[in-house]
Amino acid sequence: MNVEITRFKVLDGKSKQVDEWMEFLNKNMKDVLLTLEDEKMYVETIFREVLNGEEYLYWYAVQGEGGQDVTESSHWIDIKHLEYWKECIDPSFRPVDLSTEVVMIPDKIKMHMN
């Protein structure tokens, strides 16, 4: 099982597009959740922060081993999601993986994560 949180920088001037992106994901949650199964994604959460005038998105994920990468998906929701990604995420910024120090998942939940 992989538990991670990664920071990505939003391109300058793309805050409104990020608003649209997050609204798109929230409005289409039923389809979003369908795609998570192929990725073996148990939990995925997106956080947003403005720090020193720069905007960042953080992806928090709890994922099983061997899941499909989102870039391999042919599902319409993932295709649109990646279009927003390419429009909004700064490719020149090296993503920052925060260190995982403690993972607290009760055994009764873990046993359902196969």
C-alpha positions as CSV (number, residue, x, y, z in Angstrom):
1,M,0.0,0.0,0.0
2,N,1.2,3.5,-0.9
3,V,0.3,6.5,1.2
4,E,1.6,9.8,-0.1
5,I,1.0,13.5,-0.5
6,T,2.6,15.5,-3.3
7,R,2.7,19.2,-3.9
8,F,2.3,20.6,-7.5
9,K,2.6,24.2,-8.5
10,V,-0.2,25.9,-10.4
11,L,0.8,28.0,-13.4
12,D,0.5,31.7,-12.8
13,G,-2.9,33.1,-13.9
14,K,-4.6,29.7,-13.9
15,S,-6.6,30.0,-10.6
16,K,-10.0,30.3,-12.4
17,Q,-9.2,27.2,-14.4
18,V,-8.3,25.4,-11.2
19,D,-11.7,26.5,-9.8
20,E,-13.4,25.0,-12.9
21,W,-11.3,21.8,-12.6
22,M,-12.2,21.2,-8.9
23,E,-15.9,22.0,-9.7
24,F,-15.8,19.5,-12.6
25,L,-14.4,16.8,-10.4
26,N,-17.0,17.5,-7.6
27,K,-19.9,17.6,-10.0
28,N,-18.9,14.4,-11.7
29,M,-17.9,12.5,-8.5
30,K,-19.9,9.4,-9.4
31,D,-17.8,8.9,-12.6
32,V,-14.6,9.9,-10.8
33,L,-15.2,7.2,-8.2
34,L,-15.6,4.6,-10.9
35,T,-12.2,5.3,-12.3
36,L,-10.5,4.8,-8.9
37,E,-11.1,1.1,-8.9
38,D,-8.7,0.5,-11.9
39,E,-6.1,2.6,-10.2
40,K,-6.5,0.6,-6.9
41,M,-7.0,4.0,-5.3
42,Y,-8.7,3.8,-1.9
43,V,-8.5,7.4,-1.0
44,E,-7.6,10.4,-3.1
45,T,-8.0,14.0,-1.9
46,I,-6.9,17.3,-3.5
47,F,-5.9,20.2,-1.2
48,R,-5.2,23.7,-2.4
49,E,-2.9,26.4,-0.9
50,V,-1.6,29.8,-1.6
51,L,1.9,30.2,-0.1
52,N,4.0,33.3,-0.5
53,G,1.8,34.4,-3.5
54,E,2.2,31.0,-5.3
55,E,-0.7,28.6,-5.7
56,Y,-0.2,24.9,-5.1
57,L,-2.3,21.7,-5.3
58,Y,-1.6,18.7,-3.1
59,W,-2.6,15.2,-3.9
60,Y,-3.1,12.9,-1.0
61,A,-3.5,9.3,-1.9
62,V,-3.9,5.8,-0.3
63,Q,-3.3,3.4,-3.1
64,G,-2.8,-0.3,-3.6
65,E,0.0,-1.8,-5.5
66,G,-0.2,-2.4,-9.3
67,G,-3.0,0.0,-10.1
68,Q,-3.5,1.5,-13.5
69,D,-1.9,4.9,-14.0
70,V,-4.4,7.7,-14.8
71,T,-2.5,8.4,-18.0
72,E,-3.4,4.9,-19.3
73,S,-7.1,5.4,-18.7
74,S,-9.5,5.8,-21.7
75,H,-12.4,6.9,-19.4
76,W,-13.8,10.3,-20.4
77,I,-13.5,11.7,-16.9
78,D,-9.8,10.9,-16.8
79,I,-9.2,12.4,-20.2
80,K,-10.8,15.7,-19.2
81,H,-9.0,15.6,-15.8
82,L,-5.6,15.3,-17.7
83,E,-6.6,18.2,-20.0
84,Y,-7.1,20.4,-16.9
85,W,-3.8,19.1,-15.5
86,K,-1.8,20.1,-18.6
87,E,-3.5,23.5,-18.6
88,C,-3.0,24.3,-14.9
89,I,0.1,22.5,-13.5
90,D,3.5,24.0,-13.9
91,P,5.7,21.4,-15.7
92,S,8.9,23.3,-14.8
93,F,8.2,22.9,-11.0
94,R,9.6,19.6,-9.6
95,P,6.8,18.0,-7.6
96,V,7.5,17.7,-3.8
97,D,6.7,14.5,-2.1
98,L,6.2,15.1,1.6
99,S,7.6,12.5,4.0
100,T,5.2,9.9,5.3
101,E,5.9,9.6,9.1
102,V,2.9,7.7,10.5
103,V,0.1,5.9,8.7
104,M,-3.0,5.3,10.9
105,I,-5.4,2.9,9.2
106,P,-7.4,0.5,11.5
107,D,-7.0,-3.2,10.7
108,K,-10.7,-3.5,9.9
109,I,-10.3,-1.0,7.1
110,K,-6.9,-2.4,5.9
111,M,-8.4,-5.8,5.4
112,H,-10.7,-4.3,2.7
113,M,-7.8,-2.8,0.8
114,N,-6.7,-5.5,-1.6
